[in-house]
């Protein structure tokens, strides 16, 4: 793996394999491509799936897409993404 194929991930806080392309055609997508590893992106996919299911997000709507993009930005570059009101981490059962 050459240096250009790795990135220091803002989520995992370690060097990891770089995403092959920007996940979104916007500034957020560019930031993610430059600073999130495949491992960090996989964590977002799992988290976003939970958000979509718990909040019943309609990704075909502008509001649903905007909500998910905002949560994505918070997940990687902010305080962390929102959790459903009744969410309990698995280890707290």
Gaussian input, Z-matrix of N, CA and C with variables (Angstrom, degrees):
# hf/3-21g

backbone

0 1
 N
 C     1     B1
 C     2     B2     1     A1
 N     3     B3     2     A2     1     D1
 C     4     B4     3     A3     2     D2
 C     5     B5     4     A4     3     D3
 N     6     B6     5     A5     4     D4
 C     7     B7     6     A6     5     D5
 C     8     B8     7     A7     6     D6
 N     9     B9     8     A8     7     D7
 C    10    B10     9     A9     8     D8
 C    11    B11    10    A10     9     D9
 N    12    B12    11    A11    10    D10
 C    13    B13    12    A12    11    D11
 C    14    B14    13    A13    12    D12
 N    15    B15    14    A14    13    D13
 C    16    B16    15    A15    14    D14
 C    17    B17    16    A16    15    D15
 N    18    B18    17    A17    16    D16
 C    19    B19    18    A18    17    D17
 C    20    B20    19    A19    18    D18
 N    21    B21    20    A20    19    D19
 C    22    B22    21    A21    20    D20
 C    23    B23    22    A22    21    D21
 N    24    B24    23    A23    22    D22
 C    25    B25    24    A24    23    D23
 C    26    B26    25    A25    24    D24
 N    27    B27    26    A26    25    D25
 C    28    B28    27    A27    26    D26
 C    29    B29    28    A28    27    D27
 N    30    B30    29    A29    28    D28
 C    31    B31    30    A30    29    D29
 C    32    B32    31    A31    30    D30
 N    33    B33    32    A32    31    D31
 C    34    B34    33    A33    32    D32
 C    35    B35    34    A34    33    D33
 N    36    B36    35    A35    34    D34
 C    37    B37    36    A36    35    D35
 C    38    B38    37    A37    36    D36
 N    39    B39    38    A38    37    D37
 C    40    B40    39    A39    38    D38
 C    41    B41    40    A40    39    D39
 N    42    B42    41    A41    40    D40
 C    43    B43    42    A42    41    D41
 C    44    B44    43    A43    42    D42
 N    45    B45    44    A44    43    D43
 C    46    B46    45    A45    44    D44
 C    47    B47    46    A46    45    D45
 N    48    B48    47    A47    46    D46
 C    49    B49    48    A48    47    D47
 C    50    B50    49    A49    48    D48
 N    51    B51    50    A50    49    D49
 C    52    B52    51    A51    50    D50
 C    53    B53    52    A52    51    D51
 N    54    B54    53    A53    52    D52
 C    55    B55    54    A54    53    D53
 C    56    B56    55    A55    54    D54
 N    57    B57    56    A56    55    D55
 C    58    B58    57    A57    56    D56
 C    59    B59    58    A58    57    D57
 N    60    B60    59    A59    58    D58
 C    61    B61    60    A60    59    D59
 C    62    B62    61    A61    60    D60
 N    63    B63    62    A62    61    D61
 C    64    B64    63    A63    62    D62
 C    65    B65    64    A64    63    D63
 N    66    B66    65    A65    64    D64
 C    67    B67    66    A66    65    D65
 C    68    B68    67    A67    66    D66
 N    69    B69    68    A68    67    D67
 C    70    B70    69    A69    68    D68
 C    71    B71    70    A70    69    D69
 N    72    B72    71    A71    70    D70
 C    73    B73    72    A72    71    D71
 C    74    B74    73    A73    72    D72
 N    75    B75    74    A74    73    D73
 C    76    B76    75    A75    74    D74
 C    77    B77    76    A76    75    D75
 N    78    B78    77    A77    76    D76
 C    79    B79    78    A78    77    D77
 C    80    B80    79    A79    78    D78
 N    81    B81    80    A80    79    D79
 C    82    B82    81    A81    80    D80
 C    83    B83    82    A82    81    D81
 N    84    B84    83    A83    82    D82
 C    85    B85    84    A84    83    D83
 C    86    B86    85    A85    84    D84
 N    87    B87    86    A86    85    D85
 C    88    B88    87    A87    86    D86
 C    89    B89    88    A88    87    D87
 N    90    B90    89    A89    88    D88
 C    91    B91    90    A90    89    D89
 C    92    B92    91    A91    90    D90
 N    93    B93    92    A92    91    D91
 C    94    B94    93    A93    92    D92
 C    95    B95    94    A94    93    D93
 N    96    B96    95    A95    94    D94
 C    97    B97    96    A96    95    D95
 C    98    B98    97    A97    96    D96
 N    99    B99    98    A98    97    D97
 C   100   B100    99    A99    98    D98
 C   101   B101   100   A100    99    D99
 N   102   B102   101   A101   100   D100
 C   103   B103   102   A102   101   D101
 C   104   B104   103   A103   102   D102
 N   105   B105   104   A104   103   D103
 C   106   B106   105   A105   104   D104
 C   107   B107   106   A106   105   D105
 N   108   B108   107   A107   106   D106
 C   109   B109   108   A108   107   D107
 C   110   B110   109   A109   108   D108
 N   111   B111   110   A110   109   D109
 C   112   B112   111   A111   110   D110
 C   113   B113   112   A112   111   D111
 N   114   B114   113   A113   112   D112
 C   115   B115   114   A114   113   D113
 C   116   B116   115   A115   114   D114
 N   117   B117   116   A116   115   D115
 C   118   B118   117   A117   116   D116
 C   119   B119   118   A118   117   D117
 N   120   B120   119   A119   118   D118
 C   121   B121   120   A120   119   D119
 C   122   B122   121   A121   120   D120
 N   123   B123   122   A122   121   D121
 C   124   B124   123   A123   122   D122
 C   125   B125   124   A124   123   D123
 N   126   B126   125   A125   124   D124
 C   127   B127   126   A126   125   D125
 C   128   B128   127   A127   126   D126
 N   129   B129   128   A128   127   D127
 C   130   B130   129   A129   128   D128
 C   131   B131   130   A130   129   D129
 N   132   B132   131   A131   130   D130
 C   133   B133   132   A132   131   D131
 C   134   B134   133   A133   132   D132
 N   135   B135   134   A134   133   D133
 C   136   B136   135   A135   134   D134
 C   137   B137   136   A136   135   D135
 N   138   B138   137   A137   136   D136
 C   139   B139   138   A138   137   D137
 C   140   B140   139   A139   138   D138
 N   141   B141   140   A140   139   D139
 C   142   B142   141   A141   140   D140
 C   143   B143   142   A142   141   D141
 N   144   B144   143   A143   142   D142
 C   145   B145   144   A144   143   D143
 C   146   B146   145   A145   144   D144
 N   147   B147   146   A146   145   D145
 C   148   B148   147   A147   146   D146
 C   149   B149   148   A148   147   D147
 N   150   B150   149   A149   148   D148
 C   151   B151   150   A150   149   D149
 C   152   B152   151   A151   150   D150
 N   153   B153   152   A152   151   D151
 C   154   B154   153   A153   152   D152
 C   155   B155   154   A154   153   D153
 N   156   B156   155   A155   154   D154
 C   157   B157   156   A156   155   D155
 C   158   B158   157   A157   156   D156
 N   159   B159   158   A158   157   D157
 C   160   B160   159   A159   158   D158
 C   161   B161   160   A160   159   D159
 N   162   B162   161   A161   160   D160
 C   163   B163   162   A162   161   D161
 C   164   B164   163   A163   162   D162
 N   165   B165   164   A164   163   D163
 C   166   B166   165   A165   164   D164
 C   167   B167   166   A166   165   D165
 N   168   B168   167   A167   166   D166
 C   169   B169   168   A168   167   D167
 C   170   B170   169   A169   168   D168
 N   171   B171   170   A170   169   D169
 C   172   B172   171   A171   170   D170
 C   173   B173   172   A172   171   D171
 N   174   B174   173   A173   172   D172
 C   175   B175   174   A174   173   D173
 C   176   B176   175   A175   174   D174
 N   177   B177   176   A176   175   D175
 C   178   B178   177   A177   176   D176
 C   179   B179   178   A178   177   D177
 N   180   B180   179   A179   178   D178
 C   181   B181   180   A180   179   D179
 C   182   B182   181   A181   180   D180
 N   183   B183   182   A182   181   D181
 C   184   B184   183   A183   182   D182
 C   185   B185   184   A184   183   D183
 N   186   B186   185   A185   184   D184
 C   187   B187   186   A186   185   D185
 C   188   B188   187   A187   186   D186
 N   189   B189   188   A188   187   D187
 C   190   B190   189   A189   188   D188
 C   191   B191   190   A190   189   D189
 N   192   B192   191   A191   190   D190
 C   193   B193   192   A192   191   D191
 C   194   B194   193   A193   192   D192
 N   195   B195   194   A194   193   D193
 C   196   B196   195   A195   194   D194
 C   197   B197   196   A196   195   D195
 N   198   B198   197   A197   196   D196
 C   199   B199   198   A198   197   D197
 C   200   B200   199   A199   198   D198
 N   201   B201   200   A200   199   D199
 C   202   B202   201   A201   200   D200
 C   203   B203   202   A202   201   D201
 N   204   B204   203   A203   202   D202
 C   205   B205   204   A204   203   D203
 C   206   B206   205   A205   204   D204
 N   207   B207   206   A206   205   D205
 C   208   B208   207   A207   206   D206
 C   209   B209   208   A208   207   D207
 N   210   B210   209   A209   208   D208
 C   211   B211   210   A210   209   D209
 C   212   B212   211   A211   210   D210
 N   213   B213   212   A212   211   D211
 C   214   B214   213   A213   212   D212
 C   215   B215   214   A214   213   D213
 N   216   B216   215   A215   214   D214
 C   217   B217   216   A216   215   D215
 C   218   B218   217   A217   216   D216
 N   219   B219   218   A218   217   D217
 C   220   B220   219   A219   218   D218
 C   221   B221   220   A220   219   D219
 N   222   B222   221   A221   220   D220
 C   223   B223   222   A222   221   D221
 C   224   B224   223   A223   222   D222
 N   225   B225   224   A224   223   D223
 C   226   B226   225   A225   224   D224
 C   227   B227   226   A226   225   D225
 N   228   B228   227   A227   226   D226
 C   229   B229   228   A228   227   D227
 C   230   B230   229   A229   228   D228
 N   231   B231   230   A230   229   D229
 C   232   B232   231   A231   230   D230
 C   233   B233   232   A232   231   D231
 N   234   B234   233   A233   232   D232
 C   235   B235   234   A234   233   D233
 C   236   B236   235   A235   234   D234
 N   237   B237   236   A236   235   D235
 C   238   B238   237   A237   236   D236
 C   239   B239   238   A238   237   D237
 N   240   B240   239   A239   238   D238
 C   241   B241   240   A240   239   D239
 C   242   B242   241   A241   240   D240
 N   243   B243   242   A242   241   D241
 C   244   B244   243   A243   242   D242
 C   245   B245   244   A244   243   D243
 N   246   B246   245   A245   244   D244
 C   247   B247   246   A246   245   D245
 C   248   B248   247   A247   246   D246
 N   249   B249   248   A248   247   D247
 C   250   B250   249   A249   248   D248
 C   251   B251   250   A250   249   D249
 N   252   B252   251   A251   250   D250
 C   253   B253   252   A252   251   D251
 C   254   B254   253   A253   252   D252
 N   255   B255   254   A254   253   D253
 C   256   B256   255   A255   254   D254
 C   257   B257   256   A256   255   D255
 N   258   B258   257   A257   256   D256
 C   259   B259   258   A258   257   D257
 C   260   B260   259   A259   258   D258
 N   261   B261   260   A260   259   D259
 C   262   B262   261   A261   260   D260
 C   263   B263   262   A262   261   D261
 N   264   B264   263   A263   262   D262
 C   265   B265   264   A264   263   D263
 C   266   B266   265   A265   264   D264
 N   267   B267   266   A266   265   D265
 C   268   B268   267   A267   266   D266
 C   269   B269   268   A268   267   D267
 N   270   B270   269   A269   268   D268
 C   271   B271   270   A270   269   D269
 C   272   B272   271   A271   270   D270
 N   273   B273   272   A272   271   D271
 C   274   B274   273   A273   272   D272
 C   275   B275   274   A274   273   D273
 N   276   B276   275   A275   274   D274
 C   277   B277   276   A276   275   D275
 C   278   B278   277   A277   276   D276

   B1=1.4605
   B2=1.5343
   B3=1.3025
   B4=1.4580
   B5=1.5256
   B6=1.3120
   B7=1.4553
   B8=1.5239
   B9=1.3225
   B10=1.4683
   B11=1.5294
   B12=1.3328
   B13=1.4551
   B14=1.5231
   B15=1.3401
   B16=1.4565
   B17=1.5203
   B18=1.3254
   B19=1.4497
   B20=1.5266
   B21=1.3458
   B22=1.4604
   B23=1.5225
   B24=1.3248
   B25=1.4623
   B26=1.5303
   B27=1.3295
   B28=1.4654
   B29=1.5313
   B30=1.3230
   B31=1.4682
   B32=1.5281
   B33=1.3237
   B34=1.4689
   B35=1.5261
   B36=1.3297
   B37=1.4639
   B38=1.5299
   B39=1.3385
   B40=1.4623
   B41=1.5234
   B42=1.3093
   B43=1.4620
   B44=1.5204
   B45=1.3245
   B46=1.4525
   B47=1.5073
   B48=1.3074
   B49=1.4543
   B50=1.5230
   B51=1.3255
   B52=1.4601
   B53=1.5312
   B54=1.3253
   B55=1.4622
   B56=1.5286
   B57=1.3006
   B58=1.4630
   B59=1.5264
   B60=1.3437
   B61=1.4730
   B62=1.5250
   B63=1.3172
   B64=1.4585
   B65=1.5261
   B66=1.3379
   B67=1.4644
   B68=1.5285
   B69=1.3305
   B70=1.4703
   B71=1.5207
   B72=1.3388
   B73=1.4704
   B74=1.5330
   B75=1.3391
   B76=1.4664
   B77=1.5335
   B78=1.3208
   B79=1.4592
   B80=1.5302
   B81=1.3291
   B82=1.4642
   B83=1.5235
   B84=1.3246
   B85=1.4609
   B86=1.5135
   B87=1.3325
   B88=1.4689
   B89=1.5315
   B90=1.3430
   B91=1.4724
   B92=1.5291
   B93=1.3388
   B94=1.4604
   B95=1.5249
   B96=1.3196
   B97=1.4662
   B98=1.5240
   B99=1.3230
   B100=1.4595
   B101=1.5218
   B102=1.3527
   B103=1.4636
   B104=1.5279
   B105=1.3338
   B106=1.4652
   B107=1.5321
   B108=1.3326
   B109=1.4642
   B110=1.5287
   B111=1.3256
   B112=1.4648
   B113=1.5276
   B114=1.3308
   B115=1.4617
   B116=1.5355
   B117=1.3286
   B118=1.4647
   B119=1.5181
   B120=1.3310
   B121=1.4696
   B122=1.5257
   B123=1.3287
   B124=1.4659
   B125=1.5378
   B126=1.3292
   B127=1.4679
   B128=1.5280
   B129=1.3550
   B130=1.4590
   B131=1.5261
   B132=1.3253
   B133=1.4683
   B134=1.5302
   B135=1.3185
   B136=1.4679
   B137=1.5302
   B138=1.3293
   B139=1.4670
   B140=1.5306
   B141=1.3236
   B142=1.4649
   B143=1.5289
   B144=1.3273
   B145=1.4628
   B146=1.5223
   B147=1.3270
   B148=1.4609
   B149=1.5319
   B150=1.3477
   B151=1.4724
   B152=1.5284
   B153=1.3261
   B154=1.4652
   B155=1.5270
   B156=1.3206
   B157=1.4635
   B158=1.5166
   B159=1.3126
   B160=1.4657
   B161=1.5254
   B162=1.3280
   B163=1.4628
   B164=1.5302
   B165=1.3479
   B166=1.4681
   B167=1.5332
   B168=1.3175
   B169=1.4660
   B170=1.5226
   B171=1.3141
   B172=1.4607
   B173=1.5282
   B174=1.3344
   B175=1.4661
   B176=1.5215
   B177=1.3253
   B178=1.4628
   B179=1.5288
   B180=1.3401
   B181=1.4690
   B182=1.5278
   B183=1.3132
   B184=1.4682
   B185=1.5355
   B186=1.3354
   B187=1.4687
   B188=1.5305
   B189=1.3350
   B190=1.4578
   B191=1.5166
   B192=1.3195
   B193=1.4620
   B194=1.5287
   B195=1.3380
   B196=1.4657
   B197=1.5237
   B198=1.3353
   B199=1.4603
   B200=1.5296
   B201=1.3251
   B202=1.4564
   B203=1.5353
   B204=1.3343
   B205=1.4723
   B206=1.5240
   B207=1.3387
   B208=1.4634
   B209=1.5282
   B210=1.3329
   B211=1.4628
   B212=1.5280
   B213=1.3186
   B214=1.4647
   B215=1.5243
   B216=1.3216
   B217=1.4642
   B218=1.5283
   B219=1.3319
   B220=1.4649
   B221=1.5289
   B222=1.3287
   B223=1.4572
   B224=1.5271
   B225=1.3329
   B226=1.4646
   B227=1.5261
   B228=1.3243
   B229=1.4694
   B230=1.5209
   B231=1.3267
   B232=1.4595
   B233=1.5130
   B234=1.3116
   B235=1.4580
   B236=1.5243
   B237=1.3159
   B238=1.4600
   B239=1.5137
   B240=1.2944
   B241=1.4464
   B242=1.5227
   B243=1.3169
   B244=1.4567
   B245=1.5241
   B246=1.3267
   B247=1.4600
   B248=1.5213
   B249=1.3154
   B250=1.4676
   B251=1.5192
   B252=1.3408
   B253=1.4598
   B254=1.5338
   B255=1.3370
   B256=1.4600
   B257=1.5188
   B258=1.3363
   B259=1.4646
   B260=1.5230
   B261=1.3357
   B262=1.4650
   B263=1.5272
   B264=1.3309
   B265=1.4674
   B266=1.5243
   B267=1.3003
   B268=1.4607
   B269=1.5309
   B270=1.3275
   B271=1.4574
   B272=1.5275
   B273=1.3497
   B274=1.4568
   B275=1.5257
   B276=1.3587
   B277=1.4464
   B278=1.4554
   A1=108.75
   A2=117.53
   A3=119.90
   A4=109.93
   A5=116.37
   A6=121.12
   A7=112.61
   A8=117.28
   A9=120.39
   A10=112.12
   A11=117.62
   A12=121.12
   A13=112.71
   A14=117.47
   A15=120.44
   A16=109.62
   A17=114.47
   A18=121.21
   A19=107.60
   A20=116.37
   A21=119.02
   A22=106.12
   A23=116.25
   A24=121.93
   A25=112.43
   A26=116.33
   A27=121.25
   A28=111.51
   A29=117.56
   A30=120.70
   A31=111.56
   A32=117.02
   A33=120.20
   A34=112.49
   A35=116.19
   A36=122.84
   A37=112.53
   A38=114.98
   A39=119.58
   A40=109.34
   A41=114.27
   A42=121.74
   A43=108.83
   A44=116.18
   A45=119.72
   A46=111.76
   A47=116.32
   A48=122.05
   A49=110.10
   A50=115.02
   A51=121.77
   A52=111.23
   A53=116.89
   A54=121.11
   A55=109.03
   A56=117.13
   A57=120.98
   A58=112.86
   A59=116.09
   A60=119.75
   A61=109.72
   A62=115.85
   A63=121.27
   A64=109.72
   A65=117.49
   A66=118.83
   A67=113.55
   A68=117.49
   A69=122.23
   A70=108.56
   A71=117.86
   A72=120.65
   A73=111.72
   A74=116.25
   A75=120.24
   A76=109.36
   A77=116.94
   A78=121.84
   A79=111.39
   A80=117.48
   A81=120.53
   A82=110.11
   A83=116.98
   A84=121.04
   A85=111.80
   A86=116.04
   A87=121.05
   A88=110.46
   A89=117.03
   A90=121.21
   A91=110.81
   A92=116.22
   A93=120.15
   A94=110.10
   A95=116.61
   A96=120.58
   A97=111.17
   A98=116.94
   A99=121.47
   A100=114.06
   A101=118.53
   A102=117.94
   A103=115.91
   A104=117.05
   A105=119.88
   A106=108.79
   A107=115.61
   A108=120.69
   A109=110.37
   A110=115.08
   A111=119.90
   A112=110.45
   A113=117.07
   A114=121.25
   A115=110.79
   A116=116.43
   A117=120.37
   A118=111.60
   A119=116.61
   A120=121.28
   A121=110.38
   A122=117.30
   A123=121.10
   A124=110.28
   A125=116.64
   A126=120.35
   A127=110.14
   A128=117.15
   A129=120.69
   A130=111.25
   A131=117.73
   A132=120.92
   A133=109.73
   A134=117.09
   A135=120.78
   A136=110.14
   A137=116.74
   A138=121.07
   A139=110.36
   A140=117.25
   A141=119.83
   A142=111.13
   A143=117.23
   A144=120.53
   A145=109.59
   A146=116.43
   A147=121.05
   A148=110.28
   A149=117.17
   A150=120.39
   A151=111.19
   A152=116.40
   A153=121.22
   A154=109.81
   A155=116.73
   A156=120.32
   A157=112.51
   A158=117.72
   A159=121.41
   A160=113.12
   A161=116.63
   A162=120.41
   A163=112.28
   A164=116.23
   A165=122.65
   A166=110.69
   A167=114.52
   A168=121.26
   A169=110.13
   A170=115.47
   A171=122.22
   A172=107.31
   A173=115.86
   A174=120.02
   A175=113.15
   A176=117.77
   A177=119.48
   A178=110.48
   A179=116.99
   A180=120.06
   A181=110.43
   A182=115.69
   A183=121.17
   A184=110.19
   A185=116.85
   A186=121.07
   A187=111.25
   A188=116.83
   A189=120.78
   A190=111.47
   A191=116.03
   A192=121.19
   A193=110.54
   A194=117.13
   A195=120.58
   A196=111.25
   A197=116.88
   A198=120.75
   A199=110.08
   A200=116.43
   A201=120.13
   A202=112.04
   A203=117.37
   A204=120.05
   A205=110.74
   A206=117.56
   A207=121.27
   A208=109.94
   A209=116.49
   A210=120.34
   A211=111.04
   A212=116.46
   A213=121.07
   A214=110.32
   A215=116.22
   A216=120.10
   A217=110.40
   A218=117.56
   A219=121.40
   A220=111.09
   A221=117.01
   A222=122.72
   A223=110.84
   A224=116.74
   A225=120.32
   A226=114.00
   A227=117.63
   A228=119.76
   A229=114.53
   A230=117.90
   A231=120.65
   A232=111.98
   A233=114.53
   A234=121.85
   A235=112.89
   A236=117.20
   A237=120.70
   A238=108.83
   A239=116.44
   A240=122.09
   A241=111.16
   A242=115.30
   A243=123.10
   A244=110.74
   A245=115.19
   A246=120.21
   A247=108.12
   A248=117.76
   A249=119.69
   A250=110.18
   A251=118.78
   A252=122.47
   A253=113.96
   A254=117.77
   A255=121.01
   A256=113.09
   A257=117.37
   A258=121.33
   A259=110.47
   A260=115.37
   A261=121.03
   A262=107.11
   A263=117.40
   A264=119.09
   A265=110.25
   A266=117.70
   A267=123.10
   A268=112.12
   A269=118.59
   A270=120.53
   A271=113.27
   A272=118.13
   A273=121.00
   A274=111.88
   A275=115.23
   A276=124.46
   A277=115.25
   D1=118.68
   D2=179.09
   D3=-78.56
   D4=164.57
   D5=-177.45
   D6=-59.19
   D7=-33.23
   D8=-179.07
   D9=-69.39
   D10=-14.99
   D11=-179.84
   D12=-96.27
   D13=2.77
   D14=177.56
   D15=-119.75
   D16=161.84
   D17=-179.14
   D18=-148.23
   D19=147.48
   D20=172.53
   D21=-82.84
   D22=113.88
   D23=-172.38
   D24=-80.47
   D25=127.98
   D26=178.32
   D27=-68.36
   D28=-22.04
   D29=-178.04
   D30=-87.90
   D31=-48.69
   D32=-176.68
   D33=-87.30
   D34=-15.66
   D35=-178.60
   D36=61.24
   D37=34.55
   D38=174.06
   D39=-152.19
   D40=165.44
   D41=179.25
   D42=-66.45
   D43=138.63
   D44=179.16
   D45=-154.82
   D46=172.57
   D47=-179.52
   D48=-67.56
   D49=132.89
   D50=-177.35
   D51=-76.64
   D52=146.63
   D53=174.07
   D54=-61.31
   D55=146.80
   D56=-177.56
   D57=-70.34
   D58=-29.04
   D59=178.53
   D60=-155.28
   D61=168.29
   D62=177.58
   D63=-62.05
   D64=134.19
   D65=179.64
   D66=-75.62
   D67=-23.32
   D68=178.84
   D69=-134.30
   D70=146.66
   D71=-179.62
   D72=-85.34
   D73=53.96
   D74=-179.71
   D75=-149.50
   D76=-174.00
   D77=-177.69
   D78=-63.36
   D79=-39.15
   D80=177.79
   D81=-61.46
   D82=-43.94
   D83=178.07
   D84=-58.82
   D85=-39.97
   D86=178.85
   D87=-65.25
   D88=-44.22
   D89=179.16
   D90=-62.41
   D91=-42.13
   D92=179.29
   D93=-63.25
   D94=-45.43
   D95=-179.05
   D96=-59.93
   D97=-35.32
   D98=-177.57
   D99=-83.23
   D100=-16.65
   D101=-172.80
   D102=-143.19
   D103=17.67
   D104=176.91
   D105=-130.74
   D106=131.85
   D107=178.73
   D108=-84.27
   D109=170.34
   D110=176.49
   D111=-59.64
   D112=-36.78
   D113=178.24
   D114=-64.76
   D115=-43.98
   D116=177.04
   D117=-63.57
   D118=-39.86
   D119=179.13
   D120=-65.53
   D121=-38.39
   D122=177.97
   D123=-62.06
   D124=-37.51
   D125=177.12
   D126=-63.52
   D127=-39.26
   D128=177.37
   D129=-65.94
   D130=-41.53
   D131=179.49
   D132=-58.66
   D133=-44.99
   D134=178.55
   D135=-63.28
   D136=-44.43
   D137=-178.85
   D138=-66.57
   D139=-43.58
   D140=-177.79
   D141=-66.60
   D142=-33.97
   D143=176.82
   D144=-62.21
   D145=-42.93
   D146=177.51
   D147=-62.48
   D148=-43.99
   D149=179.01
   D150=-61.13
   D151=-46.38
   D152=-178.96
   D153=-59.05
   D154=-44.28
   D155=-179.04
   D156=-71.05
   D157=-47.93
   D158=-175.74
   D159=-69.37
   D160=-40.98
   D161=-179.10
   D162=-92.49
   D163=-1.98
   D164=-179.03
   D165=51.61
   D166=54.13
   D167=-176.88
   D168=-75.20
   D169=131.31
   D170=175.81
   D171=-94.49
   D172=101.75
   D173=-176.93
   D174=-72.13
   D175=-9.46
   D176=176.52
   D177=-84.18
   D178=-8.46
   D179=178.51
   D180=-96.95
   D181=150.66
   D182=177.78
   D183=-60.65
   D184=-42.02
   D185=-179.41
   D186=-63.05
   D187=-41.59
   D188=179.65
   D189=-64.14
   D190=-44.52
   D191=179.49
   D192=-64.60
   D193=-44.51
   D194=179.61
   D195=-62.88
   D196=-41.21
   D197=178.42
   D198=-60.10
   D199=-48.10
   D200=-177.09
   D201=-65.73
   D202=-39.69
   D203=177.29
   D204=-64.24
   D205=-39.99
   D206=178.15
   D207=-63.64
   D208=-42.79
   D209=178.42
   D210=-64.53
   D211=-37.15
   D212=178.37
   D213=-62.97
   D214=-45.06
   D215=179.15
   D216=-62.37
   D217=-43.46
   D218=177.95
   D219=-63.46
   D220=-39.59
   D221=-178.17
   D222=-59.46
   D223=-43.51
   D224=-176.79
   D225=-93.66
   D226=-38.26
   D227=-168.80
   D228=-121.04
   D229=0.35
   D230=-177.23
   D231=-120.93
   D232=-144.83
   D233=-177.18
   D234=-81.99
   D235=-4.80
   D236=-175.74
   D237=112.81
   D238=153.72
   D239=-176.60
   D240=-77.04
   D241=156.16
   D242=178.26
   D243=-63.56
   D244=147.70
   D245=174.86
   D246=-115.69
   D247=149.22
   D248=176.63
   D249=-58.43
   D250=149.37
   D251=-175.78
   D252=-55.36
   D253=-35.33
   D254=-177.82
   D255=-99.91
   D256=16.63
   D257=-177.20
   D258=-67.65
   D259=133.59
   D260=175.03
   D261=-129.74
   D262=122.34
   D263=177.17
   D264=-55.28
   D265=148.19
   D266=-175.72
   D267=-56.32
   D268=-36.64
   D269=-176.68
   D270=-75.74
   D271=-11.40
   D272=178.98
   D273=-96.07
   D274=-8.69
   D275=176.93
   D276=34.61

